[in-house]
Amino acid sequence: MDHKRYLVYIDCVERQTEKAILAQVGSWRSRMSREGWLPKSQGEFVNVKEALIPVWLARKFGYPISADSYLYD
């Protein structure tokens, strides 16, 4: 499961460097919004507001990943 990716919503981008993006991940509506660094090498940015990130990083942001979670290859 750790090689899979999880789709997260990017509420807003605070800062950006050559290697990472500091963003509010999650939605204020879902009460699951946390600020954190998204390494550009680890994420696949689908569009401005969504990114596919590794399961280990999604867990670090506090997402409860289980066998029922929808994950991408």
C-alpha positions, 0 to 999 in steps of 0.5 A, spaced: 500 500 500 505 504 501 507 505 493 500 507 492 498 515 492 492 518 495 489 524 492 489 531 497 485 537 496 490 543 496 486 549 499 492 554 498 499 555 497 503 559 502 510 559 499 514 555 494 521 553 493 525 549 487 524 543 491 517 543 495 511 547 496 508 549 503 501 549 502 494 548 506 492 541 505 485 539 506 479 543 506 476 548 511 469 545 510 472 538 512 475 540 518 481 537 516 486 542 514 493 542 515 499 546 513 505 542 510 511 541 505 509 537 499 516 535 496 515 536 488 519 530 487 514 526 491 507 529 489 504 529 482 500 535 481 493 534 478 491 541 477 492 547 481 487 544 487 489 537 487 495 533 488 497 525 488 501 524 494 504 518 497 501 514 502 506 515 507 505 523 506 498 523 507 498 519 513 503 524 516 498 530 514 493 526 518 489 522 513 486 516 516 488 511 510 485 504 510 484 498 506 477 502 504 481 508 502 481 510 494 488 509 492 491 510 485 497 507 482 
